[in-house]
């Protein structure tokens, strides 16, 4: 899979009106704009093949992207980073954590940054959970997937 394929996967399954944006003018702007019943925001899609065996996680989030998230949020906007890790799982990080994510945290710290996560295959209810979290007020979800706990070694 690639980031492009991840976009297709999200577009075809997540019940939000979404627009893929390829902006070569504004550096750092996220890939996807969404709207649902008047709630809008941005999602930066990222894809990596696997978590590192040890050390820090780099998902390729650039400084310009982190700055964009911070500025947009400072004006009352909502942003997210949605990461797919190979066939391992999908992880949603509130944009307010973009700077911490850009600094390449270890696996344990990365998992703490996540607002929502799911390991393995998606079922219909997982898509609903993801949508609900994206449209939420951004408070951390304490409903952890048991499989995710194993990554925090």
C-alpha positions as a printed Julia matrix, in Angstrom:
153×3 Matrix{Float64}:
   0.0    0.0    0.0
   1.03   3.62  -0.41
  -0.31   6.96   0.76
  -2.25   7.21  -2.5
  -3.82   3.77  -1.91
  -4.48   4.74   1.7
  -6.45   7.75   0.42
  -8.56   5.47  -1.8
  -9.17   3.14   1.14
 -10.27   6.05   3.36
 -12.34   7.74   0.64
 -14.24   4.55  -0.15
 -15.0    3.62   3.46
 -15.1    6.64   5.78
 -18.56   8.22   5.78
 -17.44  11.86   5.51
 -17.57  14.23   2.55
 -13.87  14.57   1.75
 -11.84  16.48  -0.82
  -8.26  15.53  -1.66
  -6.17  18.67  -2.05
  -2.87  18.85  -3.88
  -1.65  22.34  -3.01
   1.7   23.42  -4.39
   1.24  27.0   -3.19
   0.73  26.68   0.59
   3.48  24.58   2.15
   2.44  22.16   4.84
  -1.28  22.12   4.02
  -2.88  18.71   4.76
  -4.02  16.29   2.06
  -7.74  16.08   2.8
 -10.49  18.53   3.73
 -13.64  17.06   5.27
 -17.12  18.32   6.11
 -20.05  16.68   7.87
 -23.14  18.55   9.08
 -21.23  21.83   9.31
 -18.19  20.36  11.04
 -15.06  20.83   8.97
 -11.38  20.12   9.28
  -8.25  18.8    7.66
  -6.55  15.4    7.68
  -2.91  14.76   6.84
  -2.54  11.2    5.53
   0.67   9.33   6.23
   1.78   5.78   5.48
   4.76   3.77   6.69
   5.48   0.08   6.03
   6.1   -0.87   9.67
   7.05   0.4   13.09
  10.78   0.4   13.77
  12.05  -2.55  15.81
  13.46  -0.07  18.33
  14.11   3.6   18.48
  12.04   6.5   17.23
   9.12   6.57  14.81
   9.44   8.77  11.75
   6.28   9.1    9.69
   7.67  11.8    7.41
   5.83  14.73   8.99
   7.7   17.84   7.92
   8.24  20.96  10.02
   6.12  22.97   7.55
   3.24  20.55   8.12
   3.55  20.82  11.9
   3.57  24.62  11.66
   0.5   24.57   9.38
  -1.42  22.43  11.9
  -0.47  24.72  14.79
  -1.47  27.89  12.94
  -4.78  26.47  11.75
  -5.66  25.23  15.24
  -4.74  28.61  16.76
  -7.59  30.09  14.69
 -10.11  27.55  15.99
  -9.77  24.95  13.22
  -9.58  21.17  13.6
  -6.8   19.05  12.13
  -5.76  15.41  12.31
  -2.93  13.16  11.2
  -4.14   9.73  10.08
  -1.39   7.12   9.85
  -1.56   3.67   8.36
   1.24   1.33   9.39
   1.43  -1.44   6.79
  -1.07  -4.11   7.72
  -0.56  -3.39  11.42
  -3.2   -0.72  11.98
  -4.51   2.8   11.61
  -3.73   5.57  14.09
  -5.41   8.98  14.47
  -3.47  11.83  16.06
  -4.97  15.21  16.9
  -3.2   17.98  14.97
  -2.38  19.72  18.25
   0.16  16.89  18.75
   1.84  17.44  15.37
   4.97  19.01  16.84
   5.49  16.09  19.24
   4.91  13.67  16.36
   7.28  15.56  14.09
  10.0   15.13  16.75
   9.85  11.35  16.17
   8.67   9.83  19.48
   9.38   6.29  20.63
   6.55   3.74  20.24
   5.22   4.2   23.77
   5.09   8.0   23.43
   3.57   7.69  19.96
   0.72   5.55  21.32
   0.07   8.18  24.0
  -0.31  10.83  21.26
  -3.03   8.84  19.51
  -6.66   9.89  19.94
  -7.85   6.68  18.32
  -6.22   3.49  17.06
  -7.19   0.15  15.6
  -5.14  -2.93  14.85
  -5.97  -5.43  12.13
  -8.85  -5.54   9.67
 -11.57  -2.91   9.73
 -15.2   -3.73  10.28
 -18.1   -1.37   9.61
 -18.24  -0.31  13.26
 -14.52   0.63  13.17
 -15.25   3.13  10.39
 -18.04   4.61  12.51
 -15.72   4.86  15.53
 -13.1    6.63  13.41
 -15.67   9.06  12.0
 -17.04   9.77  15.49
 -13.55  10.53  16.78
 -12.78  12.85  13.85
 -16.01  14.74  14.53
 -15.47  14.74  18.32
 -14.18  17.62  20.4
 -10.73  16.0   20.33
 -10.64  14.7   23.89
  -8.49  11.63  24.16
 -10.33   8.34  23.68
  -9.59   5.99  26.58
 -11.11   2.97  24.83
  -7.9    1.18  23.82
  -7.67  -1.75  21.44
  -6.04  -4.59  23.39
  -3.74  -5.46  20.49
  -2.26  -1.95  20.52
  -0.96  -2.36  24.07
   1.53  -4.96  22.84
   3.33  -2.35  20.71
   4.25  -0.24  23.74
   6.85  -2.83  24.85
